[in-house]
Amino acid sequence: MDKVMIEGLQVDAFVGIYDWEHEQAQPLVIDLTMAWDNRPAAATEQISDALDYDRVSQAVTQLIAAKPWQLIETVAEQIAALVLSDFSVVQVMVKVAKPQAVPSARQVAVMIERQR
């Protein structure tokens, strides 16, 4: 199966278990790898036959910005559910990184893989 990837999608979010994390937005960095057959789009050059990564990016951004979150694990699960249900993707790998979580680390992250 082919893959369509979105890498480094940055979304400001209110996320964390501490009170201060819900007072100031901080960046989350999202990477998606989605199983998708690219042959129809390559043959027709029609966006209707492609996985519209702009629409996926917009939907993920809206999901994250819609409410405060406690854990990036929950964010990852919700992104996976959205992509699988709304975009006819059969398998998705989601990485959610929180660069400001641990001062001595470049970032912390979770990665999940889900399929329908």
C-alpha positions in Angstrom: 0.0 0.0 0.0 1.2 3.5 -0.8 1.7 6.1 1.9 0.7 9.8 2.1 2.5 11.7 4.8 2.1 14.9 6.6 5.1 15.8 8.6 5.7 18.6 11.1 2.1 20.0 11.2 2.3 22.5 14.1 -0.8 23.3 16.0 -1.0 25.5 19.1 -3.0 23.7 21.8 -4.0 23.9 25.4 -2.7 20.5 26.5 -1.3 19.1 29.8 -2.1 18.0 33.3 -0.8 21.2 35.0 -3.0 24.3 35.5 -0.5 26.6 33.7 -0.7 24.4 30.6 -4.3 25.4 30.2 -3.5 29.1 30.5 -1.0 29.3 27.7 -1.1 27.5 24.4 1.9 25.5 23.4 2.8 23.8 20.2 2.1 20.2 19.3 3.9 18.8 16.2 1.9 16.2 14.3 3.2 13.6 11.9 0.8 11.4 9.9 1.5 8.4 7.7 -1.7 7.2 5.9 -2.1 4.1 3.8 -3.6 5.2 0.5 -3.7 3.8 -3.1 -2.1 6.6 -5.1 -2.6 4.9 -8.5 -6.0 6.3 -9.3 -4.9 9.9 -8.6 -1.7 9.4 -10.6 -3.7 8.1 -13.6 -6.4 10.8 -13.6 -4.6 13.8 -11.9 -7.9 14.5 -10.2 -7.9 15.7 -6.5 -11.1 13.7 -6.1 -9.0 10.5 -6.6 -6.3 11.6 -4.2 -6.1 11.8 -0.4 -6.4 15.6 0.1 -3.7 16.3 2.6 -4.7 19.9 2.9 -8.2 18.8 4.0 -6.7 16.3 6.4 -4.4 19.0 7.8 -7.2 21.4 8.3 -9.4 18.8 10.0 -6.6 17.8 12.4 -5.9 21.4 13.2 -9.6 22.1 14.0 -9.8 19.0 16.1 -6.8 19.9 18.3 -7.9 23.6 18.6 -11.5 22.8 19.5 -10.9 22.0 23.2 -8.3 21.7 25.9 -6.6 18.3 26.3 -5.0 16.5 29.3 -2.8 14.0 27.5 -1.1 13.8 24.1 -2.1 10.1 24.1 -5.8 11.2 23.8 -4.9 13.7 21.1 -3.2 10.9 19.1 -6.2 8.6 19.5 -8.7 11.3 18.4 -6.6 12.2 15.3 -6.4 8.5 14.3 -10.2 8.1 14.7 -10.8 11.2 12.6 -8.6 10.2 9.8 -9.9 6.7 9.6 -13.6 7.7 9.7 -13.6 10.9 7.7 -11.0 10.3 5.0 -11.5 6.6 4.0 -8.0 5.8 5.1 -7.6 2.1 6.1 -4.5 2.6 8.2 -2.8 5.6 9.9 0.3 6.2 12.0 0.1 9.2 14.2 2.9 10.9 16.1 2.1 13.7 18.5 5.1 15.6 19.8 5.1 18.2 22.6 8.4 20.1 22.3 8.0 22.2 25.5 7.0 19.3 27.8 10.5 18.5 29.3 13.0 21.4 29.3 16.0 19.1 29.0 14.6 17.2 26.0 14.1 18.4 22.5 10.6 16.9 22.6 8.5 14.1 24.0 6.1 12.2 21.8 3.7 9.3 21.4 3.2 7.3 18.3 0.3 5.1 17.5 -0.8 3.0 14.6 -4.5 2.2 14.0 -6.5 0.6 11.2 -10.1 -0.1 10.5 
